[in-house]
Amino acid sequence: MKFNSFIFSVLFFMGSGLFYQSCISEASANTQIKTVETKQWTTLENAIVLSKKDNKKILINVYTDWCKWCKVMDDKTFNNDEIKSYLESNYHLVKFNAEQKEEIKFKGKSHTFDTSGRRGIHTLASELLDGQLSYPSLVVLDANLNKLQTIRGYKTPEQLLELLNSK
């Protein structure tokens, strides 16, 4: 009898675990992950090529993975329909992780990840932000890659539109 109870207990716990796992998998499949859905967030290299062709400005969203306000801005500002429409019409959009490891060539200079400091930083982020590293930051370039504007910190959709239209 003890053996039957033992087998029943083992089967019960195994069945419970499988049921729990299937519930978790189903919940994960049904959970919508909020992402920034615009026509195109592209690479800096691609934005430069496109900007040379159509003379649109380039807007670079400089962020880090750990930055809470970067995520809030993605969710609240860049997911706003009015902002999406305005940005897609007027800019080539680039998301640039300030801690990415890949080498990037910009204005004839090679930029890489610098391990100094607490977390390290990509040298292009440092150059774009004039060494004043705060996230999120937006950098606006013209088609000739001249910096027109730097916008630091979280901005609501209304604040961002006002700032972009002021230059």
Secondary structure, DSSP 4 states (H G I P E B T S, - for coil): -HHHHHHHHHHHHHHHHHHHHHHHHHHHHHPPPP----S-EE-HHHHHHHHHHH--EEEEEEE-TT-HHHHHIIIIITT-HHHHHHHHHHEEEEEEETT--S-EEETTEEE-EE--SSS-EEHHHHHHTTT---SSEEEEE-TT--EEEEEES---HHHHHHHHHT-
